[in-house]
Amino acid sequence: MTVLVYVGAALAEIAGCFSFWAWLRLGKSALWLAPGMLALAAFAYLLTLVGSEAAGRAYAAYGGVYIAASIVWLWTVECVKPDRWDLTGAAVCLAGAAIILFAPRPA
């Protein structure tokens, strides 16, 4: 469940941020901002569903998922093929996120 929540949050955050990028950098209509703000609200809500006792830990682990999802966005939406350094960096970030989120902790 945690992985699905993180993936959904990442997609929502990237879509929300991209709507602002499209408006400011690509000359799209300001109407792009309304769904973007809804996507950012969905992102914030989804992160509250992560099973972690500390928000900071949930956010830190999410960072790795966000980076990997951004590389997927780069490839699928922006049609820019990631290079080996993009993929290696994303893998390292996902490993770090897994350590943060799933490490055994004292009760």
N, C-alpha and C positions, 0 to 999 in steps of 0.2 A: 504494500500500500504506500509506503514512504517513497519508493522510487517513482510510482505513478504521480503522486502529489508533486514531487520535485519536477518531474518532466512537464506536468501541466503548468506549474508555476513558471518554469523557464519559458515555455511557449507564450504564456500570457505576458510576461515581462518583456520579452524580446518584441512581440507584436506591438505592445504599447509604446515601447521606446522607438520602434521603427516608424510608428505613425507620426511621431514628432520629427524624426529624421526626414521622412518623406515630405512633410509640410515645410520644414525649414531649409532642407538641403536639396530636395528634388523638385521643389516648386508645386507640390500637390496642394489641393484645396484645404482650407482650415477645417473642413468637415471631417478630415481624417482624424482630427483630434478627439472627437466624441467616442468612437469605438476604442481609440487608444487609451483614453482615460478609464473606460470600463475594463479594458484588459489589465491595466495596472491595478485597479481595485481588485480584480479577480486574483491577480498575482499575490497581493498582500493577504487576501483571505486564505488562499491555498496554503501559504506558509504557516498559518495558524493551525493547520490540520496535521502537521508533522509531529510524530510522537517523540518529543524531546522535552526534558524538564527545563531546559534553558533556551531562550530565544536566540541568544548569541551563537550557541552551538548549532542550532538548526540553520541559522543564516550562514554560518561559516561553511557547513557541509553543502548547503545549497549552492554556494559559489562555484564549486567544481562542476556541478550539474549545469549551471548557467553557462560556464565557459564551453563545455562540450556541446550544449544545445546551440550556442552562438556559432560554432563551427558548422553544425548541421544547417543552420539558417543561411550562413554564408554560401554553402554549396547548393542548397535546394531553392532558396528564394532569390538570392542575388546572383546565382549561376557562376560563382567563383569557386573553382576547385581548390580545396585545401591542400597545402603541401605537407610534406612529412613532418615539418616542424609544428604546424598547426595541430596535426594529429597526435604527435608525441606530447605536446604541451597539454592537450585535452586529456590524454590518458593519465598523465602525471596528476593533473587536477582531480580527476575522478578517483584515483587511488587515495589522494589526500582527503577527499570528501568521505570516502568509505572509512578511512581510519578515524576521522573525527566522529562520524555518526555511529559507527558500529563497534567501536572499541569497548571492551568490558570496563565498567566503572564500578567503584565501590558503592554500596547502597547507602 
